[in-house]
């Protein structure tokens, strides 16, 4: 059974069934090539990652849910060249521990949408920085034209982030 961040069980806001049986390939104007489909990254526990906890790149309709990620050098979850992903009900804690040797690196956040992130839903995640080592971001979608139509809502953030 799935639980949201308030402890309530029930259906997710967005329909996961669309993710379970996606089309075989997808091309976009910004990246007219094959994109992996049908990927589900669920119910993992990732600790002490030397770079990123989960990186989703060049995909369509990926589901990233119910993962626990802690103590990463850079971002806990990174998305790039990805469309229509759902990132929901993840618990991310103490990411961006490489701050001392990476300075104000863009890739220093709980959930980071780098380039080409479109139609993605980021909701019901718990993003905390209990060590208070000043990660740069809790959640960030880079401010570039190819990142569009994303929905970031109902997340819980706690920490001393440099820019929000």
C-alpha positions in Angstrom: 0.0 0.0 0.0 1.2 3.5 -0.8 1.3 6.3 1.8 1.5 10.0 1.2 3.6 12.3 3.4 0.7 12.8 5.7 0.5 9.1 6.4 -2.7 8.7 4.5 -3.0 5.7 2.1 -4.8 5.9 -1.2 -4.4 6.7 -4.9 -1.8 9.0 -6.1 -2.9 12.3 -7.6 -1.7 11.3 -11.1 -2.6 8.0 -12.9 0.3 5.5 -12.6 -1.4 3.2 -15.1 -0.3 5.6 -17.9 3.3 4.9 -16.8 3.0 1.1 -16.6 2.3 0.7 -20.3 3.8 3.6 -22.2 4.4 3.8 -25.9 7.5 1.9 -27.2 9.5 5.0 -28.3 9.1 8.8 -28.2 10.7 11.6 -30.1 10.6 15.2 -29.1 11.4 18.5 -31.0 14.2 19.2 -28.5 15.7 15.7 -28.7 14.5 13.8 -31.8 15.8 10.4 -30.8 14.8 7.2 -28.9 13.8 7.6 -25.3 13.6 4.7 -22.9 10.0 4.0 -21.7 8.4 1.8 -19.1 11.1 2.5 -16.4 10.0 2.2 -12.8 12.4 3.0 -10.0 10.5 2.1 -6.8 11.1 1.1 -3.2 14.9 1.4 -3.1 17.1 2.4 -0.2 20.3 4.2 -1.4 22.9 5.4 1.2 26.3 7.0 0.8 26.2 7.4 -3.0 29.5 8.8 -4.3 27.7 11.0 -6.8 23.9 11.0 -7.5 21.4 8.7 -5.8 19.1 8.2 -8.9 19.7 9.8 -12.3 17.0 9.6 -14.9 18.2 10.6 -18.4 16.6 10.4 -21.9 13.4 8.7 -20.8 9.6 9.0 -21.3 7.1 8.4 -18.6 9.5 7.1 -15.9 8.1 6.5 -12.4 10.4 7.3 -9.4 8.5 6.6 -6.2 8.8 5.3 -2.6 12.7 5.5 -2.6 14.7 6.5 0.5 18.0 8.2 -0.5 20.5 9.6 2.0 24.0 11.0 2.1 24.8 11.7 -1.6 27.7 13.8 -2.8 25.5 15.6 -5.3 21.8 15.5 -5.9 19.6 12.8 -4.5 17.5 12.6 -7.8 18.6 14.2 -11.1 16.4 14.4 -14.2 17.6 15.4 -17.6 16.2 15.1 -21.2 13.2 13.4 -19.6 9.5 13.9 -20.2 6.3 13.0 -18.4 8.1 11.5 -15.4 6.4 11.1 -12.0 8.6 11.7 -9.0 6.5 11.0 -5.9 6.6 9.8 -2.3 10.4 9.7 -2.0 12.3 10.6 1.2 15.5 12.4 0.5 17.9 13.3 3.3 21.4 14.8 3.5 22.2 15.2 -0.2 24.9 17.4 -1.6 27.5 16.4 0.9 30.2 17.3 -1.7 29.5 21.0 -1.1 33.0 21.6 0.3 34.8 20.3 -2.9 32.1 21.3 -5.4 31.3 24.8 -4.1 28.0 26.2 -5.5 27.6 23.4 -7.9 24.2 23.4 -9.7 23.9 19.7 -9.1 23.6 20.2 -5.3 19.9 19.6 -4.5 17.4 17.1 -3.4 15.6 16.9 -6.7 17.3 18.6 -9.7 15.8 19.0 -13.1 18.7 19.9 -15.3 17.9 20.2 -19.0 15.0 19.1 -21.2 12.6 18.2 -18.4 9.0 18.5 -19.6 5.6 17.5 -18.4 7.0 16.1 -15.2 5.2 15.8 -11.9 7.2 16.2 -8.6 4.8 15.7 -5.7 4.5 14.3 -2.2 8.2 14.1 -1.6 9.9 14.7 1.8 13.2 16.6 1.2 15.2 17.2 4.4 18.7 18.3 5.2 19.1 17.2 8.8 22.9 17.8 8.9 22.4 21.4 7.8 25.5 21.5 5.7 23.9 24.1 3.4 22.9 22.2 0.3 22.1 24.6 -2.5 18.5 23.6 -3.3 15.7 21.5 -2.0 14.0 21.1 -5.4 15.1 22.9 -8.5 14.1 22.9 -12.1 16.7 24.8 -14.1 15.5 28.0 -15.6 16.1 27.1 -19.3 13.5 27.3 -22.1 13.4 23.6 -22.8 12.2 22.9 -19.2 8.4 23.4 -19.4 5.0 22.3 -18.2 6.3 20.8 -15.0 4.2 20.5 -11.8 6.0 20.8 -8.5 3.5 20.6 -5.6 2.7 19.0 -2.2 6.3 18.5 -1.2 7.7 18.9 2.3 11.1 20.7 2.5 13.1 21.2 5.6 16.7 22.5 5.8 18.9 25.5 5.5 19.2 25.8 1.7 21.2 28.5 0.1 18.6 29.6 -2.5 15.3 27.8 -1.8 
